[in-house]
């Protein structure tokens, strides 16, 4: 389709001629999906069909479209499940502190709808994390070693002079 439309020919008739000649050459034969119905044909039209299709194709969740305060609120609600598999208390505290940092940043310069959100209590998150964890195996403490009987000390030279 590198040739130009000749002058004096309507655009529609020129395009129709291009399509007809391509069909005659067989350019449209053996295309993928030939003879199959179009996906979504007959379905009701949705205004945001292209956004939903993009999210589905890219494997994203719908949460990516939410405003920042709602994203933070959902993340705060899901925090106990998010930290469940962490192995150390410090890692749990780091995740909760990072979420609190982002919440405070949003509260300093709010954008989007007014949604009540506040920092999470890190100690409560750690406590709920501990409840779900098995008790660590503790080694029995070694019995204290009794000091050997102390040998009698010799008296100092000045103490001997006093006698």
C-alpha positions, 0 to 999 in steps of 0.5 A: 500500500505504498502507492498514492491515491491518484487525483480525481478518485474519491478516497473511499473508492480508492481504498475499496479497490486496494482491499479488493485487489489484496483479496484477489491476490490472497493476502487475507487468506490463512490469517490467524483467527480466520473464520472465528468470531471476534472476541466480545462480539455481541457483548454489551458495550462498556465505556471502559472496556479498553482499561479492563482489557489492558488490566486483564492482559497485563495481569494487574489488579484493579487496586492499581486504579484506586486513588492513593488513600484507598490504596494505602488503606487496603494495604494497611488492612492486608498488612497482617497477611503480608507479614505472615511469612516473614522470618524476623521481627525486624523484617516485620517492623521494616515493612510496617515502618515503610507503610507508615512512612508512605501514609505520613507522606500522603497525609502531608500532601493529600491527593484524591478523595478525603479518606480517613487513614492513619499510621498503623501501630507497629507493635500491634502488627508485631504482636499479631505476627508473633501469635501466628508463629510457632514457638521457637525451640529453646535449648535447655540452659547449661547448668551453672558451673560452680567455681572451684573452692578458692585456695586460701590467700596468702596474706600480704607482706604488710599484713604480716608485719603487723602481727 
